[in-house]
Amino acid sequence: MYTHRSITAFHEQIDAGEISCASVTLGYLSRIRDKVHLNAFVEVYADEALQRAQFLDEKKKSGIQTGKLFGVVVAIKDVICHKGHRVTAGSKILANFTSIYSATAVERMLAEDAIIIGSLNCDEFAMGSSNENSTYGKVLNPLDESRVPGGSSGGSAAAVAAGLCMVSLGSDTGGSVRQPADFCGIIGFKPGYGRISRYGLIAYASSFDQIGILGTAVEDIALMLAVIAGSDGMDSTATQEAPSDYHTALTSSQTYRIAYFNQAMDHPALDPEIAAAMKTVISNLKAEGHHVEGIDVDFLDYVVPTYYILTTAEASSNLSRFDGVKFGHRTKEDVKDLDDFYKKTRSEGFGKEVKRRIMLGTFVLSTGYFDAYFTRAQQARQLICHKTALIFNNFDIIILPTSPTTAFRFGEKSEDAVSMFLSDIFTVYANLAGIPGISFPVAKHSNGMAFGIQGMSAKNGELILLRFAKSQYP
């Protein structure tokens, strides 16, 4: 059975006639059936994927030029639209909703001959750090099924880690690609804000959301980014700058100026073994000739509250469209008036965590509290962005732990919202500043779980970040 190493190696085997798209796709469908208990998939497009694989095999036999993602088996998070397929954001309120168009990222993958094998489970409306908030139930971590896979893109990480697809797409609003990648022992990449079009991505917090990529090889991430990045007339926030050819420009022997936050290394929430591994990484980087320096920052403790004030405010606005009138779940109870209809529909359709964040966001936007919370949080965000830009005047890369702990056990934090929110302390920074971030594995904890570190670069610095990750995780 096919074992994925990289897209380049896969194409070499295809060209040598050792494998075919159809045989590889059948192998993935078999593995998905064997690992169905992980609950990574919301829906598997078995017949469609196999038909496309057979079509691609015929295309190659006929001598027609093939795309950059020829035969690559991809799965997409259940917040990314794919025309004619269900997209529900892991929520009852969108149960059985079928998308009428495809996300730009999906269209670009298909145009390069990718095979989309299914949609992946996630925390409802991408709100969560453990994948315990989905209407479809929790996703299990393939490394230890008693532990969470991370969130909100838990299905995306679990599917790649379990070998159920070659690469996957997730979304990252505050670490929702990087943290589950860390928990599942794979690579998770969030480009800078606007690098990938958000058209067709169901919104959580529009000024933070970004489609991200999960995989097991940095070169796969780079190739995927080269295909799906770029300007888009359907998304005014998408960058107009043409994407680099990340894949072919990946190898570099340059040395980097690397910063790390002293406050992060000394943070009381940071697991001692992860802290020790970070120190080892820093020592190794210095030995390789990189300039590595610890710097003091005075804003780290403000990152999480700023993030949750702003994202919940945006969520309160974005999720107001889900009211049961035009699409999605609609209450079947007797209602007195339109307000009663809205209340019952939304109370039935939204889960506990989504309701929590809508109520928090509505509160910070309300009269009398708007300036005290939302306006102050926007000012804090601007200050963080400014200070981040100053850091990148002197450094190429910032490194941080991805998460303060390894994957925790189910139920361990689900009743403590503050503890759950604080698990995002090192990842939300990149979203606040709108900069690229990547997590890749570096060690294994004494509890048996993999964990990694996170690298970040200046806005539009995806190539340098990918080169750095490739040099550390070849």
C-alpha positions as CSV (number, residue, x, y, z in Angstrom):
1,M,0.0,0.0,0.0
2,Y,1.2,3.5,-0.9
3,T,3.0,5.4,1.9
4,H,3.3,9.1,1.4
5,R,6.7,10.8,1.7
6,S,6.2,13.9,-0.5
7,I,4.3,15.0,-3.5
8,T,7.5,15.0,-5.5
9,A,8.2,11.4,-4.6
10,F,4.6,10.5,-5.4
11,H,4.9,12.0,-8.9
12,E,8.2,10.1,-9.4
13,Q,6.4,6.9,-8.6
14,I,3.5,7.8,-10.9
15,D,5.9,8.6,-13.8
16,A,7.8,5.3,-13.2
17,G,4.5,3.4,-13.5
18,E,4.8,1.9,-10.0
19,I,1.5,3.3,-8.9
20,S,-1.6,4.9,-10.4
21,C,-4.0,7.6,-9.1
22,A,-6.7,5.0,-8.8
23,S,-4.7,2.5,-6.8
24,V,-3.5,5.2,-4.4
25,T,-7.0,6.6,-4.0
26,L,-8.4,3.2,-3.3
27,G,-5.7,2.8,-0.7
28,Y,-6.7,6.0,1.1
29,L,-10.3,5.0,1.0
30,S,-9.5,1.7,2.6
31,R,-7.5,3.4,5.4
32,I,-10.3,5.9,6.0
33,R,-12.7,2.9,6.5
34,D,-10.2,1.3,8.8
35,K,-9.8,4.4,10.9
36,V,-13.4,5.6,10.8
37,H,-13.4,5.5,14.7
38,L,-11.1,8.5,14.7
39,N,-14.1,10.5,13.4
40,A,-11.8,12.8,11.3
41,F,-14.2,13.0,8.3
42,V,-17.7,14.5,8.2
43,E,-18.2,13.1,4.7
44,V,-16.1,10.9,2.3
45,Y,-16.5,11.5,-1.4
46,A,-15.6,7.9,-2.2
47,D,-17.2,7.4,-5.6
48,E,-16.4,10.9,-6.8
49,A,-12.7,10.6,-5.7
50,L,-12.2,7.3,-7.4
51,Q,-13.9,8.5,-10.7
52,R,-11.6,11.5,-10.7
53,A,-8.6,9.4,-10.1
54,Q,-9.5,7.2,-13.0
55,F,-10.0,10.3,-15.2
56,L,-6.6,11.6,-14.2
57,D,-5.0,8.2,-15.0
58,E,-6.6,8.4,-18.5
59,K,-5.5,12.0,-18.9
60,K,-1.8,11.1,-18.2
61,K,-2.0,8.1,-20.6
62,S,-3.3,10.3,-23.4
63,G,-0.2,12.6,-23.1
64,I,-2.1,15.7,-21.9
65,Q,-0.1,17.9,-19.7
66,T,-0.9,17.4,-16.0
67,G,-1.2,19.9,-13.2
68,K,1.1,20.6,-10.3
69,L,-1.1,18.7,-7.9
70,F,-1.7,15.8,-10.2
71,G,-3.4,13.0,-8.3
72,V,-2.6,14.6,-4.9
73,V,-5.3,13.4,-2.4
74,V,-6.5,16.3,-0.4
75,A,-9.2,16.7,2.3
76,I,-10.8,20.0,3.3
77,K,-12.1,21.3,6.6
78,D,-15.9,21.5,6.9
79,V,-15.8,25.3,6.8
80,I,-14.5,25.5,3.2
81,C,-17.1,25.5,0.4
82,H,-17.0,22.9,-2.3
83,K,-19.8,23.3,-4.9
84,G,-22.5,20.5,-4.7
85,H,-21.1,19.2,-1.4
86,R,-22.3,19.7,2.1
87,V,-20.6,22.4,4.2
88,T,-21.8,22.7,7.8
89,A,-19.0,24.2,9.9
90,G,-19.6,21.4,12.3
91,S,-22.9,22.9,13.4
92,K,-26.5,21.8,13.6
93,I,-27.6,25.2,12.3
94,L,-26.1,24.3,8.9
95,A,-27.2,20.6,8.9
96,N,-27.4,19.3,5.4
97,F,-26.6,22.6,3.8
98,T,-25.1,22.2,0.3
99,S,-22.7,24.7,-1.1
100,I,-23.7,26.5,-4.3
101,Y,-20.1,27.5,-5.1
102,S,-16.5,26.5,-4.4
103,A,-13.9,28.4,-2.5
104,T,-11.1,29.9,-4.6
105,A,-8.6,27.6,-2.9
106,V,-10.7,24.6,-3.9
107,E,-11.0,25.7,-7.5
108,R,-7.3,26.3,-7.8
109,M,-6.5,22.8,-6.4
110,L,-8.9,21.2,-8.8
111,A,-7.5,23.2,-11.7
112,E,-4.1,21.6,-10.9
113,D,-5.6,18.1,-10.9
114,A,-5.9,17.5,-7.2
115,I,-8.4,14.8,-5.8
116,I,-10.6,16.0,-3.0
117,I,-11.4,12.9,-0.9
118,G,-13.8,14.4,1.7
119,S,-14.6,17.0,4.3
120,L,-13.1,17.0,7.7
121,N,-14.5,17.4,11.2
122,C,-13.8,20.6,13.2
123,D,-14.9,22.6,16.2
124,E,-18.3,24.3,15.5
125,F,-17.7,27.4,13.4
126,A,-13.9,26.9,14.0
127,M,-14.4,27.9,17.7
128,G,-12.3,25.7,19.9
129,S,-8.9,24.3,20.8
130,S,-9.7,20.6,21.2
131,N,-12.3,19.5,18.6
132,E,-14.7,18.7,21.3
133,N,-17.3,21.2,20.1
134,S,-18.5,19.6,16.9
135,T,-22.1,18.5,16.3
136,Y,-20.5,15.3,14.8
137,G,-18.7,14.5,18.0
138,K,-15.0,14.6,19.0
139,V,-12.1,13.7,16.8
140,L,-9.5,11.3,18.3
141,N,-5.8,12.0,18.2
142,P,-4.1,9.2,16.2
143,L,-1.0,9.3,18.4
144,D,-3.1,8.7,21.6
145,E,-6.8,8.2,21.2
146,S,-7.5,9.3,24.8
147,R,-6.2,12.8,23.9
148,V,-7.6,15.7,21.9
149,P,-6.2,16.3,18.4
150,G,-6.3,20.0,18.9
151,G,-8.6,22.5,17.3
152,S,-10.4,23.8,15.6
153,S,-8.9,21.9,12.6
154,G,-8.6,18.7,14.6
155,G,-10.0,16.6,11.7
156,S,-7.5,18.1,9.3
157,A,-4.6,17.3,11.5
158,A,-5.8,13.8,12.5
159,A,-6.4,12.8,8.8
160,V,-2.9,13.7,7.8
161,A,-1.3,12.2,10.9
162,A,-3.2,8.9,10.4
163,G,-2.4,8.7,6.7
164,L,-5.9,9.3,5.5
165,C,-4.8,11.9,2.9
166,M,-1.6,13.4,1.7
167,V,-2.3,17.0,2.7
168,S,-5.3,18.8,4.1
169,L,-6.7,22.3,4.3
170,G,-7.8,23.9,7.6
171,S,-8.5,27.4,8.8
172,D,-6.5,29.4,11.3
173,T,-8.1,32.2,13.3
174,G,-5.9,32.0,16.4
175,G,-3.8,28.9,15.9
176,S,-6.4,26.4,14.6
177,V,-4.0,24.9,12.0
178,R,-0.7,25.2,14.0
179,Q,-1.9,23.9,17.4
180,P,-3.6,20.7,16.1
181,A,-0.6,20.1,13.9
182,D,1.5,20.3,17.0
183,F,-0.7,18.0,19.0
184,C,-0.7,15.4,16.1
185,G,3.0,15.6,15.3
186,I,2.8,17.0,11.8
187,I,3.4,20.4,10.1
188,G,0.8,23.2,10.1
189,F,1.3,26.4,8.2
190,K,-0.7,29.7,8.3
191,P,0.3,32.2,5.7
192,G,0.1,35.9,6.3
193,Y,-3.3,37.5,6.2
194,G,-4.6,37.8,2.7
195,R,-2.0,35.5,1.1
196,I,-4.8,32.9,0.4
197,S,-8.2,34.2,-0.6
198,R,-10.9,33.7,2.0
199,Y,-13.6,33.5,-0.6
200,G,-15.6,30.3,0.2
201,L,-14.3,30.1,3.8
202,I,-17.2,30.3,6.3
203,A,-16.3,33.3,8.5
204,Y,-15.5,33.2,12.2
205,A,-13.6,36.5,12.6
206,S,-13.0,38.1,9.2
207,S,-9.9,40.1,10.0
208,F,-8.2,37.1,11.6
209,D,-9.3,34.1,9.5
210,Q,-6.9,32.5,7.1
211,I,-6.9,29.2,5.2
212,G,-3.9,27.1,6.2
213,I,-2.2,23.9,5.1
214,L,-1.3,20.7,7.0
215,G,1.1,18.1,5.8
216,T,4.1,15.9,6.6
217,A,6.7,17.5,4.4
218,V,7.6,21.2,4.1
219,E,8.0,20.9,0.3
220,D,4.3,19.7,0.1
221,I,3.2,22.8,2.1
222,A,5.3,25.0,-0.2
223,L,3.8,23.5,-3.4
224,M,0.2,23.7,-2.1
225,L,0.8,27.4,-1.2
226,A,2.2,28.1,-4.6
227,V,-1.0,26.7,-6.2
228,I,-3.7,28.3,-3.9
229,A,-2.1,31.7,-3.0
230,G,-2.6,34.9,-4.9
231,S,-5.0,37.7,-5.7
232,D,-8.7,37.1,-6.1
233,G,-11.3,39.4,-7.4
234,M,-13.8,37.7,-5.1
235,D,-11.8,38.8,-2.0
236,S,-10.8,42.4,-1.6
237,T,-8.5,41.5,1.4
238,A,-6.4,39.1,-0.7
239,T,-3.0,40.4,-1.4
240,Q,-2.3,41.8,-4.9
241,E,1.3,40.7,-4.8
242,A,2.0,37.7,-6.9
243,P,3.0,34.6,-4.9
244,S,6.5,33.3,-5.1
245,D,7.3,29.9,-6.6
246,Y,7.7,28.6,-3.0
247,H,8.4,25.0,-4.0
248,T,11.3,25.5,-6.4
249,A,12.8,28.3,-4.3
250,L,12.7,26.3,-1.0
251,T,16.3,25.2,-0.6
252,S,18.6,27.8,0.9
253,S,21.8,27.8,2.9
254,Q,21.4,31.3,4.3
255,T,21.7,32.0,8.0
256,Y,19.0,33.8,9.9
257,R,18.6,36.4,12.6
258,I,16.3,34.7,15.0
259,A,14.5,36.2,18.1
260,Y,12.7,34.4,20.9
261,F,10.6,36.0,23.6
262,N,12.2,35.7,27.1
263,Q,8.7,36.0,28.6
264,A,7.5,33.0,26.6
265,M,10.4,30.9,27.8
266,D,9.8,31.8,31.4
267,H,6.0,31.6,31.2
268,P,4.4,29.6,34.1
269,A,2.1,27.8,31.8
270,L,4.9,26.4,29.7
271,D,5.6,22.6,30.2
272,P,9.2,22.1,31.5
273,E,10.0,19.5,28.9
274,I,8.9,21.8,26.1
275,A,10.9,24.7,27.6
276,A,14.0,22.4,27.7
277,A,13.4,21.4,24.1
278,M,13.2,25.0,23.1
279,K,16.5,25.7,24.8
280,T,18.1,22.8,22.9
281,V,16.7,24.2,19.6
282,I,18.2,27.6,20.4
283,S,21.6,26.0,21.1
284,N,21.5,24.0,17.9
285,L,20.5,27.1,15.9
286,K,23.5,29.0,17.3
287,A,25.8,26.1,16.5
288,E,24.6,26.2,12.9
289,G,25.7,29.8,12.6
290,H,22.4,31.6,13.1
291,H,22.2,34.7,15.2
292,V,19.8,33.9,18.0
293,E,18.8,36.4,20.6
294,G,16.3,36.5,23.4
295,I,14.3,39.7,23.5
296,D,11.9,41.2,26.1
297,V,8.3,42.0,25.1
298,D,5.8,43.8,27.3
299,F,2.7,42.7,25.5
300,L,2.5,38.9,25.7
301,D,-0.1,38.9,28.5
302,Y,-2.3,41.2,26.5
303,V,-2.4,39.0,23.4
304,V,-5.1,36.5,24.5
305,P,-7.6,39.0,25.9
306,T,-7.1,41.3,22.9
307,Y,-7.7,38.3,20.6
308,Y,-10.8,37.1,22.3
309,I,-12.4,40.5,22.6
310,L,-11.9,41.2,18.9
311,T,-12.7,37.7,17.5
312,T,-15.9,37.3,19.5
313,A,-17.1,40.7,18.4
314,E,-16.5,39.8,14.8
315,A,-18.2,36.4,15.4
316,S,-21.2,38.1,16.9
317,S,-21.6,40.1,13.7
318,N,-20.7,37.3,11.2
319,L,-23.0,34.6,12.8
320,S,-26.0,36.9,12.8
321,R,-26.8,35.7,9.3
322,F,-27.6,32.2,10.6
323,D,-31.2,32.7,11.6
324,G,-33.1,29.9,9.9
325,V,-34.9,32.1,7.4
326,K,-33.0,31.5,4.1
327,F,-31.0,28.3,4.8
328,G,-29.9,25.9,7.6
329,H,-31.8,24.7,10.6
330,R,-35.2,26.1,11.4
331,T,-37.1,25.5,14.6
332,K,-40.2,23.3,14.4
333,E,-41.6,24.6,17.6
334,D,-44.6,26.9,17.7
335,V,-43.4,30.5,17.7
336,K,-45.2,33.7,18.8
337,D,-43.4,36.2,16.5
338,L,-40.2,36.7,14.5
339,D,-38.1,37.4,17.6
340,D,-39.3,34.1,19.2
341,F,-38.5,32.3,15.9
342,Y,-34.9,33.6,15.9
343,K,-34.4,32.8,19.5
344,K,-35.6,29.2,19.3
345,T,-33.8,28.5,16.0
346,R,-30.5,29.9,17.2
347,S,-30.8,28.3,20.6
348,E,-31.4,24.9,19.0
349,G,-28.8,25.3,16.2
350,F,-25.8,26.7,18.0
351,G,-23.7,24.7,20.5
352,K,-22.5,25.9,23.9
353,E,-19.1,27.3,22.9
354,V,-20.5,29.2,19.9
355,K,-23.2,30.7,22.1
356,R,-20.6,31.7,24.7
357,R,-18.6,33.6,22.1
358,I,-21.6,35.2,20.5
359,M,-22.7,36.5,23.9
360,L,-19.2,37.7,24.8
361,G,-18.9,39.5,21.4
362,T,-22.4,41.0,21.6
363,F,-21.5,42.3,25.1
364,V,-18.2,44.0,24.0
365,L,-20.0,45.7,21.1
366,S,-22.9,46.9,23.2
367,T,-23.6,50.5,24.1
368,G,-21.6,51.6,27.2
369,Y,-19.0,48.9,26.7
370,F,-17.9,49.4,23.1
371,D,-15.1,51.9,23.9
372,A,-14.0,50.2,27.1
373,Y,-13.5,46.8,25.4
374,F,-13.7,46.8,21.6
375,T,-12.0,50.1,21.0
376,R,-9.3,49.5,23.5
377,A,-8.6,46.0,22.1
378,Q,-8.3,47.5,18.6
379,Q,-5.8,50.0,20.0
380,A,-3.9,47.1,21.6
381,R,-3.9,45.2,18.3
382,Q,-2.4,48.2,16.5
383,L,0.3,48.5,19.1
384,I,1.2,44.8,18.8
385,C,1.4,45.2,15.0
386,H,3.6,48.2,15.4
387,K,6.0,46.5,17.8
388,T,6.0,43.4,15.7
389,A,7.1,45.4,12.7
390,L,9.9,46.9,14.8
391,I,11.1,43.4,15.8
392,F,11.3,42.4,12.1
393,N,13.5,45.4,11.4
394,N,16.3,43.5,13.2
395,F,15.2,39.8,12.9
396,D,14.1,37.4,10.1
397,I,12.3,34.9,12.3
398,I,10.6,34.7,15.7
399,I,10.5,31.3,17.4
400,L,8.1,30.3,20.1
401,P,6.6,27.1,21.5
402,T,3.5,26.2,19.5
403,S,1.5,25.3,22.6
404,P,2.4,25.5,26.3
405,T,1.5,21.8,26.7
406,T,1.2,18.6,24.6
407,A,-2.2,17.3,23.6
408,F,-4.4,17.1,26.8
409,R,-6.9,14.4,27.6
410,F,-10.6,14.7,26.6
411,G,-12.6,16.6,29.2
412,E,-9.4,18.0,30.9
413,K,-10.2,21.6,29.9
414,S,-13.6,21.5,28.5
415,E,-15.3,22.8,31.7
416,D,-12.7,25.6,32.2
417,A,-13.0,28.2,29.4
418,V,-10.2,30.3,30.7
419,S,-7.8,27.4,30.8
420,M,-8.8,26.4,27.3
421,F,-8.4,30.0,26.0
422,L,-4.9,30.2,27.5
423,S,-3.8,27.2,25.5
424,D,-3.8,29.6,22.5
425,I,-1.3,32.0,24.2
426,F,1.5,31.4,21.7
427,T,-0.4,31.0,18.5
428,V,-2.9,33.9,18.5
429,Y,0.0,36.4,18.2
430,A,0.5,35.6,14.5
431,N,-3.2,36.2,13.7
432,L,-3.3,39.5,15.7
433,A,-0.3,40.7,13.7
434,G,-1.4,39.2,10.4
435,I,1.9,37.5,9.9
436,P,2.8,33.9,8.6
437,G,3.4,31.2,11.2
438,I,4.4,27.5,10.9
439,S,4.6,24.7,13.4
440,F,6.8,21.6,12.9
441,P,7.7,18.7,15.2
442,V,11.0,18.8,17.2
443,A,10.8,16.2,20.0
444,K,8.7,13.7,21.9
445,H,7.5,14.3,25.4
446,S,7.9,11.7,28.2
447,N,4.2,11.2,28.0
448,G,4.7,9.8,24.4
449,M,3.2,12.8,22.6
450,A,5.0,14.7,19.9
451,F,5.4,18.5,20.1
452,G,7.0,21.2,18.0
453,I,8.1,24.8,17.8
454,Q,6.5,27.7,15.9
455,G,8.3,30.0,13.6
456,M,6.9,33.4,12.4
457,S,8.2,35.9,9.9
458,A,7.3,39.4,8.7
459,K,4.1,40.0,6.6
460,N,4.7,38.6,3.1
461,G,7.6,36.6,4.5
462,E,6.2,33.1,3.7
463,L,9.2,32.1,1.6
464,I,11.8,32.8,4.3
465,L,9.7,31.0,6.9
466,L,9.3,27.9,4.7
467,R,13.0,27.9,4.0
468,F,13.7,28.1,7.7
469,A,11.3,25.2,8.4
470,K,12.9,23.2,5.7
471,S,16.4,23.7,7.1
472,Q,15.2,22.5,10.5
473,Y,12.8,19.7,9.4
474,P,14.2,18.3,6.2
